[in-house]
Amino acid sequence: MASDRDYLAFILEQLSGLDGISYRQMMGEYIIYCRGKIIGGIYDDRFLVKDIPSARAMMPDAVTEIPYEGARGMLLVDKVDDRDFLNDLILAIHDGLRQLLGD
């Protein structure tokens, strides 16, 4: 099932206060980038982010879901209505990826 463009628009609006947010459509779903790094995506109208320590620290009780068959589990973001939380989460994931990747 492909994700609805209205849900993408909603998530992008929630993240509009951050610099460097972009997306790429892929097979009916949307990969979300922050400053060139993949931080997650929209799959079946669910906002899922990479399961890394910085994301877990902000969402310790997050449910792990599979975005598509054969993929690694990702964390379901259930507080998409909380713009401040969402922006902090995305920045934490971006910074966490920079630390993990050493750049």
C-alpha positions, 0 to 999 in steps of 0.5 A: 500500500502506498502512502498518502501524499497528504501524510507526507505533507503533514510530516514535512510541515511538522519539520518545516522549522528544520534546515535541510529536510528533504525527501525522495519518493521510492515505490510509493513510499517516502524516504526522509533526509536531514542534511543529506542523511537518511533518518527514516521514512513514511511507509504505509502512512507511518512515520518510521525512523532509524533504530539508533541509540539517540532515537531510542533515548528519546523514545524508549518505549517505541514500537519496532516495525518493519517498513517493508518485507526484508527490511530492518526494523525501524521505530514508529514515531507516535508523537507526530502531532508534537512539532517540538518533540519531532524536531528534537527527535530528527536532530538527535537522529541526525547527530547520532548518525554523524557520531556513528558514521564518524563524520 
